[in-house]
Amino acid sequence: MYTKEQLVGIMLSLPKLEISVNRDDSTKIRDRVRLRRTMRGGSEMLKAIQRTLYMYEIESRYKDQEHSSRPRPILIITGKSNLDRLCGMIPDNLPDVRNDWPKFKEAVDLFGRNLQHSLTGLERIIELKAE
């Protein structure tokens, strides 16, 4: 288990932002947007991060093997409420390794207001993905 301060440090250095936009004929704008944070590393470390996240009511999914072509452990955080809680833990004034927390927080805000279903929101999310 990690302390909250250690978890903030891990979140600023380890996770990768993933925004995916896929074709979906069941929606009005014909695109589905998915947002998630992924972490790769040793299985024991990822399991300890998962337990610590659970203490803060953030659900995550651990997989021993990401894919058959990539047989390494992965921890995935997805879902509006989980991503919103995760953003609430990270102070705005701290820089991160990939410099993507500001755009991640903006994308989570767009999701929180359900703007990914509008054309302007979708365009902004695609811009964030391209940056």
Backbone torsions as a table, in degrees:
resi	resn	phi	psi	omega
1	MET	NA	146.1	179.5
2	TYR	-114.1	155.2	173.7
3	THR	-76.4	168.5	179.8
4	LYS	-61.9	-39.6	-179.7
5	GLU	-65.3	-40.6	177.4
6	GLN	-65.3	-40.1	179.6
7	LEU	-63.7	-40.0	176.7
8	VAL	-61.0	-43.5	177.6
9	GLY	-61.4	-41.4	178.4
10	ILE	-63.9	-43.3	-178.5
11	MET	-66.9	-27.9	178.3
12	LEU	-80.3	-17.7	-174.9
13	SER	-114.6	-29.3	-169.2
14	LEU	-101.4	-48.4	-171.0
15	PRO	-67.4	152.8	177.4
16	LYS	-114.1	136.3	177.4
17	LEU	-79.1	133.1	175.6
18	GLU	-129.2	119.2	173.7
19	ILE	-116.9	122.8	177.8
20	SER	-122.2	137.1	177.5
21	VAL	-121.3	116.5	-176.8
22	ASN	-123.3	153.4	177.2
23	ARG	-68.4	132.1	177.8
24	ASP	-146.3	111.1	-176.9
25	ASP	-73.2	-11.1	-178.4
26	SER	-83.3	-7.8	178.9
27	THR	-105.0	159.7	-177.1
28	LYS	-63.0	-42.3	-177.0
29	ILE	-92.1	3.8	174.2
30	ARG	65.1	19.3	176.5
31	ASP	-135.5	141.6	176.2
32	ARG	-114.8	132.6	-178.4
33	VAL	-110.3	133.9	175.8
34	ARG	-126.1	138.5	-177.4
35	LEU	-127.2	133.9	178.1
36	ARG	-159.3	161.2	172.6
37	ARG	-113.4	134.2	178.9
38	THR	-123.9	146.5	177.3
39	MET	-131.7	137.1	175.2
40	ARG	-119.7	148.2	-179.5
41	GLY	167.7	-162.3	178.6
42	GLY	-69.7	148.6	-175.5
43	SER	-63.4	-40.8	-179.3
44	GLU	-64.8	-41.6	179.0
45	MET	-64.8	-45.3	-179.0
46	LEU	-64.1	-37.8	177.4
47	LYS	-66.6	-37.9	177.2
48	ALA	-66.4	-39.6	176.3
49	ILE	-63.4	-42.4	179.6
50	GLN	-60.7	-43.8	178.4
51	ARG	-63.5	-40.9	179.3
52	THR	-66.5	-42.6	176.9
53	LEU	-60.5	-38.9	179.7
54	TYR	-62.2	-33.3	177.1
55	MET	-61.9	-28.9	179.6
56	TYR	-100.3	20.4	176.7
57	GLU	60.9	33.4	175.8
58	ILE	-110.2	114.7	-179.6
59	GLU	-85.3	143.1	178.5
60	SER	-142.4	164.3	-179.1
61	ARG	-120.6	122.8	177.9
62	TYR	-101.1	136.0	175.5
63	LYS	-129.7	131.6	178.1
64	ASP	-64.1	-29.5	-176.6
65	GLN	-139.5	120.1	-179.2
66	GLU	-62.7	-46.9	-178.0
67	HIS	-159.9	162.9	-179.2
68	SER	-62.6	-30.1	178.8
69	SER	-85.8	-9.3	178.1
70	ARG	-135.1	81.7	-171.6
71	PRO	-83.0	48.5	178.3
72	ARG	-118.5	153.4	-179.3
73	PRO	-65.7	151.0	178.9
74	ILE	-145.8	146.3	174.8
75	LEU	-120.4	128.3	-174.9
76	ILE	-120.2	130.9	174.2
77	ILE	-115.2	122.7	-179.7
78	THR	-145.7	170.3	-179.1
79	GLY	99.6	138.0	-175.5
80	LYS	-56.4	-50.5	-175.5
81	SER	-67.3	-38.4	179.1
82	ASN	-66.3	-44.3	-179.8
83	LEU	-67.7	-35.6	177.7
84	ASP	-65.6	-44.0	176.9
85	ARG	-63.0	-39.6	179.2
86	LEU	-62.6	-44.7	178.3
87	CYS	-63.0	-34.8	179.2
88	GLY	-66.1	-23.7	-179.7
89	MET	-78.3	-27.4	-170.9
90	ILE	-94.5	119.4	177.1
91	PRO	-63.9	146.2	-177.5
92	ASP	-70.3	-24.5	-172.8
93	ASN	-86.3	0.5	-177.8
94	LEU	-97.7	129.4	176.6
95	PRO	-77.2	155.7	177.9
96	ASP	-122.5	168.9	-173.4
97	VAL	-61.2	-47.3	-175.6
98	ARG	-93.4	-3.0	-178.8
99	ASN	55.6	39.8	-180.0
100	ASP	-117.1	2.4	178.3
101	TRP	-63.3	-40.7	178.7
102	PRO	-59.6	-43.3	179.2
103	LYS	-72.8	-31.1	175.4
104	PHE	-63.7	-45.5	179.2
105	LYS	-63.3	-38.0	177.5
106	GLU	-65.4	-41.8	178.7
107	ALA	-64.4	-40.9	177.6
108	VAL	-64.4	-38.1	177.0
109	ASP	-63.5	-43.0	177.3
110	LEU	-61.2	-40.8	177.6
111	PHE	-65.5	-41.9	-179.4
112	GLY	-60.8	-31.0	178.6
113	ARG	-97.0	10.3	179.0
114	ASN	56.3	31.4	-179.8
115	LEU	-80.5	-8.2	177.2
116	GLN	-68.4	-13.4	178.5
117	HIS	-88.8	-6.3	178.0
118	SER	-103.3	159.3	-178.1
119	LEU	-65.9	-41.8	-179.4
120	THR	-66.4	-40.3	178.0
121	GLY	-65.6	-41.8	178.2
122	LEU	-63.3	-42.8	178.8
123	GLU	-61.9	-41.1	179.3
124	ARG	-65.6	-40.2	178.5
125	ILE	-64.4	-39.5	177.6
126	ILE	-65.6	-37.5	175.4
127	GLU	-62.6	-43.5	178.8
128	LEU	-61.8	-39.6	179.5
129	LYS	-65.1	-37.3	-177.1
130	ALA	-74.1	-24.4	-178.2
131	GLU	-65.4	NA	NA
